[in-house]
């Protein structure tokens, strides 16, 4: 089987020659792994791990967002990130939200909103052609449309509930501005790629450790209609819907299915309602799952032997009958041992249906 065939087979609830693999990490971990094995290109590392997906995004051609050695960087929304941590354990964290403290619609009208002119969409053509034998997905980051997670970056996580409850016009305008950008982005993306992209990855945050963290009203009136619009153009081109939402989102899985979601990621099995046994039994016939390998407690802290044991246990539950793609339940972090990540993929490669 080709990598693409393997992934599409498992989505059709067929058992491919082996479980498909997904890779997701912070840049610092990828750099560490490449250095460890002496790879000069990311594709070399992905081939070594036998990963079935390749992620594509248009080239960014806008103003410089980060200079080498600078401890701060911006994203396209104007959010400022600062490098934290020490020595080999550095990471990027939000330092300043550009709309923090603002509540007036006039503030938003005067804001410097990103436009699709920041990207060269024609650069996608060669990328999708290069990866035609892989399962091609819109890349995590700015090529994964979102809504609430973007708004939280703009106004600050701690201010989000206040904006939602007491400044409805401000919130409505934020929704319009963010969704408008992404609708234009998606249109230009698929104008170039057409039917050559297998998955659109839409990423937001609908759950926490204790369960769903948004109201039914917010889901029905805001999130659901925006996400449905995001999927309209990709669906016409035959792209499948890969939804990223961490946390305990079990109560929303039926809702996800009704709007066309075919893969749910990253399956944090320790969050409320997300036990692999229950998910497979109740929803395995409706939707495929990606992830499930605990990054925080297992991959960072266990031995390779313990990792392999846990991978086998999870595959015995989630993989039979197709519908499962192996990957981490959170991004591989810089402190994660390379040997444990290698052990994860090795165990899955050796596992048999």
N, C-alpha and C positions, 0 to 999 in steps of 0.2 A: 504493500500500500504506500502511496505517497503520503506526505504529511497532511495535505489537504483532505485526501480521501479518509484518512484515519479519524480526523476531527469530525467531518461531516457524517461518517458512519455512526459514531457514538451519539451524535445529536438525533439520529433516526432510531435510537434505541437498538442499535446493532452492536455486536461485540467485535471491535476491530482486532488487528493482529496484536496490539498492545494498547494499554491506556494512553491517551494523548497527554502531552506535557505542555504546561504553560509556565512562563518565567516572568517574575515581577519583583523589582528591587529598587532600592534607592541607588542613585548613581555611584555613591561611594563604595557600595558592596560590589557592584559590577567592576569598578576599577580595581578593587582588591582581588577579585577572582581572576581577572585578566592578567594582572601582574603575577599572581601565584602560578599560573600555568604558562606565562610567557606569550599570551595572545596579543596581537596588535590590533585586532578588529573584533567588535562585538559578535559579528556573525560566526567567527571562529569558536567563540565560547558557546554560542547557542547550538552550533553543530556538534560540539563536544558533548553537550548535555542531551542532544537529540530532541531539542524543543520543536514542537510542531507549528507554533505560531510565529508570525513576523508582524511587527507593528509598523505602520507607516504614517507619516505626517508631512505636510507641506513645509518647505524651507522657510524659516523666519527671515525676513529681509528688512525688518523695522529697525528702529534705534537700538543701540547696544544696551542690553539689560544687565549684563554682568561682565566685568573685566577680570582677567585672571589675577588672582591674589587679593581681590577686593573682598572683605568680609561681609559685604552686603550685596544684595541683588534685588531686582524688581521682576515682577511678571507683567504680562500684557495688560493687566487690570490696574496696575500701579501699586499693588501690594508689595511692601518691602520685607525681604527676608534677611535674617542675620545668621551667620555661621556660629554655631555654639558647640560646646564640647571641647575635648582636649586631644592633642596628638592624633592618633589614628581613629578616634571615635567622634569625629566632627560630623555635624548634621545641620540642615537648614531649618529654621523655624521662623514663623511670622513675627516680625518686629513692629510693623506699623500698618494699620489698615487705612486706606486712603479716604474712606468716607466716615471714619469713626467720629462720633459726636454730631454728625449732620442728620437733620430730620426734615428739611424742607425740599420740596420738589424742585425749587429753583436751584438748589445745590447740585442736583443731578443734571439739570439742563446745562449747567456750566462746566460739568465734569468732562475730562478728556477721555471719552470712551474709545476702546480699541475698535478698529475696523478690519475688514478682511484684506485691506491693502497691505497689511503687515506681513502677508504670506504670499509665496510664489506657488500657487496651486499646480502650475504646469510641471513643477519638479516631481509631482507624484507619479507621473507617467512611467518614468524609468524604474521607480521603486517598486511599483506593483508588478511590472514586467519581470523584474529580477526575482521576485518572490512568488511567481505563479504556481509553484508546486507546494507552497505552504498555505496554511490557513491565515489569510491576511485580515488584520484588524486595524481600525483607527487607533492610533497610539494613545496610551495614558498621557494625561497632561492636557494641553490646550486642544488636542484633537479628540478628546472625549467630552462631548457636550455635557453640561451640568446646569444646575439652577441654584438650589439652596446652598450648596457648598461654595459657589462663587459669591453669592450674596453675603455669606458669613465672612468670607475673606475681605470683602469690600467694607463692611460695616464693623467688623470685629465680632468674634464668636460670642462674647459676653453681652453684646448689645443687640443680638439678633431678636430675642424674644420681646424686648422692649419695642423695637421697630415693628414687629409683627402685630403686637397688641394695640399700640397707641398711635402709630403713624401709618394707617392703612394706605393712604394715597402715595406716600413715600415708598412703601413696600411694593405697591402695584406698579409704580414707575420703574423700580429696580427690576422687577420680573420682566417687564416689557423690554428694558434696555438689554438685559443679559440674554433673554430668549431671542431677541431680534438679531443680535450678533451671531448667535449659534445657528439660527435658521439660515442666515446668509452664508456662514461658514460651511454648513452641510451641503447647501446647494452647489457652491463652487467646488467642493471636494468631490462630489459624485458626478459633477459635470465632466471632470477629468477622468476619474477612475471608472465610471459606469458600473458594470456588473462584475468588475474584477476584484472588488473588495468583498470578502466573505462576511465580515462582522462590523457593525457600528457599535462601538463601546460607549455607552452613556453612563456617566458616573455621578452619583449623588450620595447623600447620607440620610437614610431614613430610619436607622436603628442605632441603639447603643447596647451596652452589656445587658441591660434589664428588659430590652424589648424595643418595639417601635417607638420612636421619639418625636413623631409628628402627629397632629390631630387628623381625624378622618376628614374634617372640613378642609384642612390645608391640602391633603392628598387629593380629594375630589375636585376642589375648586381651582387649585393652582398647579400642583405637580403633575397630576395625571394629564390634563389637557396640554400642557407644555411638552411633556415627554412624547405624547402621541403625535404632536406636530413635528418633533425632532425626527421621528421614525418614518414619516410619510415618504420622503424622497428616497432614503435608503431602501425602504421596502419595495418601492417601484423598481429598483435596480437588483432586487433579489438578495440584498444583504440581510443577514440574520441579526437579531437584537441581543446583544450581550450587555447585561446590566450589572454594574458594580454598585453594591451598597453593603457596607459592613454592618456588623451588629445583629441583634435579634429581630429579623424582619419576617419571621414565619407568618405572622398574621396578614402580611401583605403579599405573600407569594401567589395566592389566587388572583389578586388584583394585577400583579405583574404579568401573569399568564394572559389575562384578558386584553392587555394592551400590546401583546405580541412578543414578550420577553421569551427567548429560547434558552439562554444561559444566564444563571445567576452566580455571581462571584462576590466575595471571596470565601464564603461559608466559614464563619468563625464558630466552630462547633461548641465552644465554651460559653457562647452568648445564649440568652434565654430562648428556649424553643428551637435551638438549632442542632439538636443531637442528630448525628448522621443516620441512625436507625429510623427515627421518626420522619426525617426529610425524605429518605428513600421510599419508605412505605407509603407516605401520604401524597408526595408530589413527584416521585420519580417517573411517573408516566406522563407528566405534564411538562416538565422542565428539566434541563440538564444543569448539573452543578460543576463549578470550577473552584479549585482551591482546597480548603479543608485541612491542610497540613499546618498545624499550629507553629507559628514562627517564634512567638515570644517565649513560651514555656518549654517547647520541645526542641526546635532547631537551634536556639541560642544556648540551651543549657544541657541537653542530653549528649550521650555518646553516639557515634555512628551506628553502633549495634542497636541502641534503644530507638534511634530514628527509624531504622529499617523495620524493626518490630512493629512500631506504631503505623508506619506506612502500610504494611501488610494487613494490619487489623482494619484500617480504614478502607482499603481497597476491597477487602472481603465483604464489606457492607455496601459501599457506594458503586463499585464498578460492574458487578454482574448485570447483564442485560443492557449494557451501554449507559449513556447518560451521565458520565463522569469524566472530568478532565483534571489531572493532577496539577496542583500548584500550591503556593503558600497562602495561608489565611490572612497574612499581612505582607507588605513588602519585605524582602530580605533586607535586614538592617546591617550596617557596617560592622557591628560587633558579632554578627552570626559567623560561626566557623565555616570556612569553605568546605571542609571535609564532611560536615553534616548535610550541606546542600547537595553535594555529590552523592552522598549515601541515600538521600531521598529519591533522587532520580534513578540511581542504580537499583534500589529495591523495587521501584515501580517497573523498571525494564525487565526485571527477573520474574515479577509476579505473573501468574497465568490465570486466565478466566476459568 
